[in-house]
Structure formats: structure tokens, C-alpha cells
């Protein structure tokens, strides 16, 4: 119901923007770009961590039959 009024208004704002009288200096611009790159990198690494390691574990399990626990050195 609300979308009937909200969607055309949002489309009008996106399709017909006004001039923004704003200035982003080089320091703020580089900080914003750096923050965006770090955020994207963190998301990519999180996806890799949640997907790659379980897949790797399954591959190792199929290849060796079972994951062998590593032997620890005896205490000295």
C-alpha cells in the first residue's frame, strides 16, 4: 500500500537529481575509498572463510578417509 506512493517518489529522486553543492576534499575522499575497500575485502574474506574451510575439510576427509589429528610434542 505504502509502496504505491513511495516507489514513484524514489524513482523521481533517482532519475532527476538536483545539483549537490558539496565538496569532498582529497583527504575525506581517500578515507571513504579506503574504508569502502576494507569493507569489501572483509566481506570477501568472511565469505571465503565460511565457504572454503568446510569445503577443504570435506575434500581432505574424502581423500584420506578421515582427518588425522596432529601429534603433539611431549612436554619437556
Buried (B, 14 or more C-beta within 10 A) or exposed (E): EEEEEEEEEEEEEEEEEEEEEEEEEEEEEEEEEEEEEEEEEEEEEEEEEEEEEEEEEEEEEEEEEEEEEEEEEEEE
